[in-house]
């Protein structure tokens, strides 16, 4: 039986969060926050089945580079209470195979984010388990 979960929460400095740290965790990568000079390394974390950046056709090429994208978000949010990004978590139906799940995610992100001029950094988690989901 498919279970549905969708949550959206801000990545804000007020909560002590960093867009670079959040992206590093979601994608299971090593990224450096150029503003704070802190490096986040989530490469040993596991559980990340893939990550990709989806962007409008008019987006600059650097927007497809995870480190540049999130460091740009960090530098654009200049206030102490800046919202740097929004984090979306969506459960995926276990009844679909991996290709169908990714197609569903890409369609949703295209319709709700990219077509509205936003760049989305999408990471797939929990493939082959009872809890497949994606985070953007």
C-alpha positions in Angstrom: 0.0 0.0 0.0 1.4 3.4 -1.0 1.9 5.8 1.8 2.1 9.5 1.1 4.3 12.1 2.8 5.2 15.6 1.7 6.9 18.1 3.9 8.5 21.4 3.1 10.7 23.3 5.5 13.0 26.4 5.2 16.7 26.2 5.4 17.3 29.4 7.4 20.1 31.0 9.3 17.6 31.7 12.1 17.5 28.0 12.7 21.3 27.8 12.5 21.2 25.9 9.2 23.4 26.2 6.1 22.3 25.6 2.5 25.7 24.1 1.7 25.5 21.7 4.7 22.0 20.7 3.8 23.0 20.0 0.1 26.0 18.1 1.2 23.9 15.9 3.5 21.2 15.3 0.9 23.6 14.4 -1.9 26.1 12.5 0.2 28.9 14.7 -1.0 31.8 16.8 0.3 31.1 20.5 -0.1 32.9 23.6 1.3 30.9 26.6 2.6 33.0 29.5 1.2 31.3 32.0 3.6 32.1 30.1 6.8 35.2 28.2 5.4 33.6 25.0 6.8 33.7 21.7 4.9 30.9 19.2 5.2 31.7 15.6 4.2 28.8 13.3 3.9 30.4 10.9 1.4 30.5 8.0 4.0 26.9 8.4 4.9 25.4 6.0 2.3 21.8 5.7 1.4 22.0 8.1 -1.5 21.0 6.4 -4.7 21.7 9.4 -6.9 21.5 13.2 -7.2 20.9 15.6 -10.0 20.3 19.3 -10.5 17.3 20.4 -12.6 17.2 24.0 -13.8 15.3 26.2 -16.3 16.9 26.5 -19.7 17.9 30.1 -19.1 19.8 29.3 -15.9 23.5 30.0 -16.0 25.8 27.0 -16.4 27.2 27.4 -12.8 23.7 26.6 -11.4 24.3 23.0 -12.4 27.4 22.8 -10.1 26.2 21.8 -6.6 29.0 23.7 -4.8 28.6 26.9 -6.8 24.8 26.7 -6.6 24.6 26.5 -2.8 27.5 28.9 -2.1 25.7 31.4 -4.3 22.5 30.9 -2.2 24.6 31.4 1.0 26.1 34.6 -0.3 22.7 35.9 -1.6 21.2 35.6 1.9 22.9 38.4 3.6 20.6 38.9 6.6 21.0 37.0 9.9 17.5 35.7 9.5 17.8 34.8 5.8 15.9 31.9 4.3 18.5 30.3 2.0 16.5 27.5 0.5 13.5 25.3 1.0 13.8 21.6 1.6 11.2 19.3 0.2 10.8 15.6 1.3 8.4 13.4 -0.7 7.8 9.7 -0.2 7.7 7.6 -3.3 5.3 4.6 -3.9 7.1 1.3 -3.4 4.9 -0.2 -6.1 6.8 1.7 -8.7 10.3 0.6 -9.9 13.3 3.0 -9.7 12.9 4.4 -13.2 9.2 5.1 -12.6 9.9 6.7 -9.2 12.6 9.0 -10.8 10.3 9.9 -13.7 7.6 10.8 -11.2 10.0 13.0 -9.3 11.4 14.7 -12.4 7.8 15.4 -13.7 6.9 16.9 -10.3 10.0 19.0 -10.0 9.7 20.3 -13.6 6.0 21.3 -13.0 6.3 22.8 -9.5 9.8 24.2 -9.5 11.7 24.5 -12.8 8.7 25.8 -14.8 8.5 28.5 -12.2 12.1 29.6 -12.7 13.6 27.7 -9.8 16.7 25.4 -9.7 16.1 22.1 -7.8 18.9 19.9 -6.4 17.3 16.5 -6.1 18.6 13.5 -4.2 17.1 10.0 -4.3 17.2 8.0 -1.1 16.1 4.5 0.1 15.9 2.7 -3.2 15.1 -0.9 -2.8 13.7 -0.4 0.7 10.2 0.1 2.1 11.0 3.9 2.4 12.0 5.3 -1.0 11.9 9.1 -1.0 13.6 12.1 -2.5 14.8 15.3 -1.1 15.3 18.6 -2.9 
